[in-house]
């Protein structure tokens, strides 16, 4: 068993090295000003019908500039809809991703179902969206994100599919806390005022359970469970930087996750706690 675990760890490391060999730099050199708001890409949007199979439809955001981009599905939380996480999906798109702010089949779906629907939303964008959208997607470079139960679904989806490049759980909620099987890089956002998914019993244990992937944990200061439902500079800045680093493999973003630009930004007034496996 120990030999098998060692072999699996070696294979995972080799896959990470291979993926980094295909890193792409999309867009201008990043700056703090750029990361604190919308990125350099103008975006268009396309509605997805609720009648599609596998998830509840939503809105796709994609750069108007021709090219190929990584693809990320973003899932709302319990009783939430795509409108509650659309700002984050759109923000990612402005920095060079094709994204979907998705709806779930019902607003009451649990994390395991949301994980399955995240995978379905990715498949839809890659295989069934308009030719304009499909032509902009690098289908091997996929990621997932989500709020609350959508964040729990993000972790489950990452456990289900080790070929994903990133997971971004936002004040995540789930009934169990061990995600030691996850091999996908994760940045987990908790909120110090969260009374629905308290960070001490959700976000932090989720982070602590991760073993193999590169990872970060950001506990937002003066924040609640619903902070991710409206524009938040901290979530936008670090969510984009982490996605660029691991979906695109773009090492220019290390500075904003591990370097001096991170150190100067990550003050106690922004984060109560920031943990990571830096350097990436």
C-alpha positions as CSV (number, residue, x, y, z in Angstrom):
1,X,0.0,0.0,0.0
2,X,2.8,2.4,0.9
3,X,4.5,1.6,-2.4
4,X,1.3,2.3,-4.3
5,X,0.8,5.6,-2.6
6,X,4.4,6.6,-3.4
7,X,3.9,5.6,-7.0
8,X,0.7,7.7,-7.2
9,X,2.4,10.6,-5.7
10,X,5.2,10.4,-8.2
11,X,2.8,10.2,-11.1
12,X,0.9,13.2,-9.8
13,X,4.1,15.2,-9.5
14,X,5.1,14.2,-13.1
15,X,1.7,15.3,-14.4
16,X,2.1,18.6,-12.7
17,X,5.5,19.1,-14.2
18,X,4.2,18.2,-17.7
19,X,1.3,20.6,-17.3
20,X,3.6,23.5,-16.3
21,X,5.6,22.8,-19.4
22,X,2.6,23.9,-21.5
23,X,2.2,27.2,-19.6
24,X,0.7,30.1,-21.5
25,X,0.9,33.8,-20.9
26,X,-2.4,35.5,-21.8
27,X,-2.7,39.2,-21.5
28,X,-0.3,41.9,-20.5
29,X,2.0,41.7,-17.5
30,X,-0.2,41.7,-14.4
31,X,-0.2,44.6,-12.0
32,X,-2.0,45.2,-8.6
33,X,-4.2,47.8,-10.3
34,X,-5.3,45.3,-13.0
35,X,-5.9,42.5,-10.5
36,X,-8.0,44.7,-8.2
37,X,-10.7,45.1,-10.9
38,X,-11.8,44.0,-14.3
39,X,-9.0,42.7,-16.5
40,X,-7.8,43.7,-20.0
41,X,-10.3,41.7,-22.0
42,X,-13.7,42.9,-23.2
43,X,-16.3,40.1,-22.8
44,X,-19.5,39.0,-24.4
45,X,-22.2,36.8,-22.8
46,X,-24.5,34.1,-24.0
47,X,-27.5,32.7,-22.2
48,X,-27.8,28.9,-21.7
49,X,-31.3,27.5,-21.5
50,X,-32.5,25.8,-18.3
51,X,-33.7,23.0,-20.6
52,X,-30.2,21.7,-21.2
53,X,-29.5,18.3,-19.6
54,X,-27.3,18.0,-16.5
55,X,-27.6,21.4,-14.9
56,X,-29.9,24.4,-14.8
57,X,-28.6,26.7,-17.5
58,X,-26.9,30.0,-16.8
59,X,-24.8,32.6,-18.5
60,X,-21.4,32.1,-20.4
61,X,-18.9,34.9,-20.4
62,X,-16.1,34.9,-22.9
63,X,-13.4,37.3,-24.2
64,X,-14.3,39.0,-27.5
65,X,-10.7,38.7,-28.5
66,X,-10.1,35.6,-30.6
67,X,-7.8,33.1,-29.0
68,X,-7.9,30.1,-26.7
69,X,-8.6,30.3,-23.0
70,X,-9.1,28.1,-20.0
71,X,-12.6,27.3,-19.0
72,X,-14.2,27.6,-15.5
73,X,-17.7,26.8,-14.2
74,X,-19.0,28.8,-11.2
75,X,-21.8,27.3,-9.1
76,X,-24.1,29.2,-6.6
77,X,-25.0,28.1,-3.1
78,X,-28.1,26.7,-1.5
79,X,-31.2,28.6,-2.7
80,X,-28.9,30.8,-4.9
81,X,-29.0,31.4,-8.6
82,X,-26.4,32.4,-11.2
83,X,-27.0,36.0,-10.4
84,X,-25.4,35.6,-7.0
85,X,-22.0,34.5,-8.5
86,X,-22.2,36.2,-11.9
87,X,-19.8,39.0,-10.9
88,X,-17.0,36.5,-10.2
89,X,-17.6,34.5,-13.4
90,X,-17.5,37.7,-15.4
91,X,-14.4,39.0,-13.5
92,X,-12.5,35.8,-14.4
93,X,-13.6,36.2,-18.1
94,X,-12.2,39.8,-18.2
95,X,-8.8,38.3,-17.2
96,X,-8.8,35.7,-20.0
97,X,-11.1,32.8,-19.3
98,X,-14.3,31.4,-20.7
99,X,-16.6,31.0,-17.7
100,X,-20.2,30.1,-16.8
101,X,-22.3,31.5,-14.0
102,X,-24.5,28.4,-13.8
103,X,-27.8,27.6,-12.3
104,X,-28.5,24.3,-10.6
105,X,-31.4,21.9,-11.4
106,X,-33.1,23.0,-8.2
107,X,-32.0,25.7,-5.8
108,X,-32.0,23.0,-3.0
109,X,-29.4,20.7,-4.6
110,X,-26.8,19.4,-2.2
111,X,-23.0,19.6,-2.8
112,X,-22.6,16.2,-4.3
113,X,-25.3,17.1,-6.9
114,X,-23.6,20.5,-7.5
115,X,-20.3,18.7,-8.2
116,X,-21.9,16.6,-10.9
117,X,-23.6,19.7,-12.4
118,X,-20.3,21.6,-12.4
119,X,-18.8,18.8,-14.5
120,X,-21.9,18.9,-16.8
121,X,-21.5,22.7,-17.2
122,X,-17.9,22.3,-18.3
123,X,-18.8,19.6,-20.8
124,X,-21.6,21.9,-22.2
125,X,-19.2,24.8,-22.8
126,X,-16.6,22.5,-24.4
127,X,-18.9,20.4,-26.6
128,X,-22.3,22.1,-27.0
129,X,-21.9,25.9,-26.8
130,X,-21.9,28.0,-30.0
131,X,-18.9,27.6,-32.3
132,X,-17.7,31.1,-31.3
133,X,-17.4,30.0,-27.7
134,X,-16.1,26.5,-28.3
135,X,-13.3,28.0,-30.5
136,X,-12.1,30.0,-27.6
137,X,-11.7,27.1,-25.2
138,X,-8.6,25.1,-24.4
139,X,-10.5,22.0,-23.4
140,X,-7.8,20.4,-21.3
141,X,-7.5,23.5,-19.0
142,X,-10.7,23.3,-16.9
143,X,-11.5,24.6,-13.4
144,X,-14.4,24.9,-11.0
145,X,-15.5,27.4,-8.4
146,X,-18.6,27.9,-6.2
147,X,-20.1,29.5,-3.2
148,X,-21.4,27.8,-0.1
149,X,-22.8,24.4,-1.2
150,X,-21.4,25.3,-4.6
151,X,-18.0,25.5,-2.8
152,X,-18.6,22.1,-1.2
153,X,-19.4,20.9,-4.7
154,X,-16.2,22.5,-6.0
155,X,-14.2,20.3,-3.6
156,X,-16.1,17.2,-4.4
157,X,-15.8,17.9,-8.2
158,X,-12.0,18.3,-7.6
159,X,-11.9,15.0,-5.8
160,X,-13.9,13.3,-8.6
161,X,-11.6,14.6,-11.4
162,X,-7.9,15.0,-10.9
163,X,-7.5,16.4,-14.4
164,X,-9.1,19.7,-13.4
165,X,-6.5,22.5,-13.0
166,X,-8.1,24.6,-10.2
167,X,-10.8,24.7,-7.6
168,X,-12.0,28.0,-5.9
169,X,-14.4,27.3,-3.0
170,X,-16.0,30.5,-1.6
171,X,-17.2,30.2,2.0
172,X,-17.8,26.5,1.3
173,X,-20.3,24.3,3.1
174,X,-20.2,20.5,3.2
175,X,-21.3,17.8,5.6
176,X,-17.8,16.2,5.8
177,X,-14.4,17.8,6.0
178,X,-11.9,15.4,4.6
179,X,-10.7,16.1,1.1
180,X,-7.3,14.3,1.3
181,X,-8.0,12.6,-2.1
182,X,-8.1,16.0,-3.9
183,X,-5.2,16.4,-6.4
184,X,-6.3,19.7,-7.9
185,X,-4.9,23.1,-6.6
186,X,-7.3,24.9,-4.4
187,X,-7.7,28.4,-3.0
188,X,-10.3,28.4,-0.2
189,X,-12.0,31.6,1.0
190,X,-13.5,31.7,4.5
191,X,-15.2,34.6,6.2
192,X,-14.6,35.5,9.9
193,X,-18.3,36.4,10.4
194,X,-19.8,33.4,8.7
195,X,-22.5,31.9,10.9
196,X,-23.9,29.5,8.2
197,X,-20.6,27.7,7.2
198,X,-18.4,28.8,10.1
199,X,-14.8,28.8,8.9
200,X,-13.7,26.8,12.0
201,X,-15.8,23.9,11.0
202,X,-15.9,24.2,7.2
203,X,-13.3,26.3,5.3
204,X,-10.3,25.7,7.6
205,X,-10.8,22.0,8.1
206,X,-11.3,21.6,4.3
207,X,-7.9,23.3,3.8
208,X,-6.2,21.3,6.5
209,X,-7.4,18.1,5.0
210,X,-5.7,18.8,1.6
211,X,-2.5,16.9,1.2
212,X,-1.2,16.8,-2.4
213,X,-2.2,19.9,-4.3
214,X,-0.8,23.4,-4.1
215,X,-3.2,25.3,-2.0
216,X,-4.1,28.5,-0.2
217,X,-6.5,29.6,2.5
218,X,-7.7,33.1,2.8
219,X,-9.9,34.1,5.9
220,X,-11.6,37.3,4.9
221,X,-11.7,40.1,7.5
222,X,-15.1,41.7,8.4
223,X,-16.9,39.3,6.0
224,X,-20.0,37.1,6.1
225,X,-21.1,33.9,4.4
226,X,-22.6,36.0,1.7
227,X,-19.6,38.3,1.0
228,X,-18.9,36.2,-2.2
229,X,-22.3,37.1,-3.6
230,X,-21.2,40.7,-4.5
231,X,-18.1,42.2,-5.9
232,X,-15.2,41.7,-3.4
233,X,-11.7,43.0,-4.4
234,X,-9.9,40.3,-2.3
235,X,-11.8,37.4,-3.8
236,X,-11.4,38.8,-7.3
237,X,-7.7,39.6,-7.0
238,X,-6.7,36.2,-5.4
239,X,-9.2,34.1,-7.3
240,X,-8.0,35.5,-10.6
241,X,-4.3,35.2,-9.7
242,X,-4.7,31.6,-8.5
243,X,-6.6,30.6,-11.6
244,X,-4.1,32.3,-13.9
245,X,-1.3,30.5,-12.1
246,X,-2.8,27.0,-12.2
247,X,-5.1,27.0,-15.2
248,X,-2.8,28.8,-17.5
249,X,0.4,27.9,-15.6
250,X,1.4,31.5,-15.8
251,X,4.2,32.1,-13.3
252,X,3.9,35.9,-13.6
253,X,1.2,35.6,-11.0
254,X,3.4,34.1,-8.4
255,X,4.3,37.6,-7.3
256,X,0.7,38.3,-6.3
257,X,0.3,35.0,-4.4
258,X,3.7,34.5,-2.8
259,X,5.8,37.6,-3.5
260,X,6.2,41.1,-2.3
261,X,2.9,42.2,-4.0
262,X,1.1,39.6,-1.9
263,X,2.9,40.6,1.3
264,X,2.1,44.3,0.9
265,X,-1.6,43.6,0.1
266,X,-2.5,40.8,2.6
267,X,-2.8,43.1,5.7
268,X,-4.8,42.1,8.8
269,X,-7.5,44.5,7.7
270,X,-8.1,42.4,4.6
271,X,-7.3,38.9,5.9
272,X,-7.4,37.5,9.4
273,X,-5.4,34.6,8.2
274,X,-3.6,33.7,5.0
275,X,-2.0,30.3,4.5
276,X,-0.4,28.7,1.5
277,X,2.1,26.2,0.2
278,X,4.2,29.0,-1.4
279,X,6.5,29.1,-3.3
280,X,4.5,27.7,-6.3
